[in-house]
Amino acid sequence: ELRMNLEDYTVSKQGKEIELTAKEFEILRLLLQNPRKVYTKEQIYSLIWNDAYFGDENAVNVHISRLRNKIEDNPRSPKYVITVWGIGYKSGEFK
């Protein structure tokens, strides 16, 4: 079970705290607060970095990869941060 505390900027999984960078936290918050919305890499970059996107998707890819390595049981088969091929990312279905 993944929990995010917006007051103290912590994330925990099964009761164990996970250390995230500020950008990783903001990406996860963006996706979790809008669970059905698919965000393009451009949208994620613009919203999280508060900067214009110049086509360098590597920054978003690296942060998503690092985030998955920290929160997913199996980062190659993610359930929290889902890739929508050809479009971008969305949060997974939580039950």
N, C-alpha and C positions, 0 to 999 in steps of 0.2 A: 504494500500500500504506500503510495507516494503522497506526501503532504507538503504543502507550501504555506509558510507563514509570511504574509505580506507586511506584518508589523515589524518583525525583527529580521526580515530577509533571510530566513532559513528554509532549507528543504530537508526533509527526512524521508527515509524509506524503511518501512518496517521498524520504526522507532530509532533508527540510526541516522545521525545527521550526515548530510552530504555537502561537502564544500564546493560551492560554485563560484565562478567569477561573476562580476556584476553583469557582464553581457550575457553569460549563460543563464543567469537568473532571469534577466529581462526577456530573453527569448522564450524561456519556459513559461513565464507569466503570460506573455502575449498569447501563446498557443493555448494555454489552459483557460484563460479568461474568455476565449472565443473558440470553443471546442469544435464547432462545425465549419468554421471558416478555414479556407486554404489560403495561405500567404505565399506569394512569390518571394524569391530571394531578394528582389528589388524592394518589395514592401518591407520585409524584415529588416533589411539594411537601413532603409530610410527611417523606419520607426525606432529602431534600437540605437543606431549610431547618430540619429538626428542630423543626417548629412545627405547630400545628393548621391545617388548611385551612379557610378560610372562604368558599370559592366563587370566589375571585379567581384565575381561571386565567391571567390576563394575565402574571403573573410567569413561569410555566412557558413559555407561548407565546413570550415575548420571548427567554428564554434558549435555547430550542430553535432559534428563528430565527437568532439570533446564532451559535450553535454550527454550524448548517448552513452559514451563510455562510462560516465559517472552514474547515470540513473537507470540504465537498462540492464536487465538480467543477461540478455544476449543482444549486444549492440548491432549485430548483423541481422537480427530479426526483431526490430524495435516494436514496442507496444505503446510507448508514451509519446514519442516524436516520430510521426509517420511521414514518409516521403510520398508525395503525389507526383508520380513521374511526369516530367515535362512541364510541371507547374510550380511546385514548391513543397511546402510542409504544412502539416496540421497536427493537432493533438490526437492521440488514439482514443478509442472508446473505453471508458472506464466503467467497471461494473462493481 
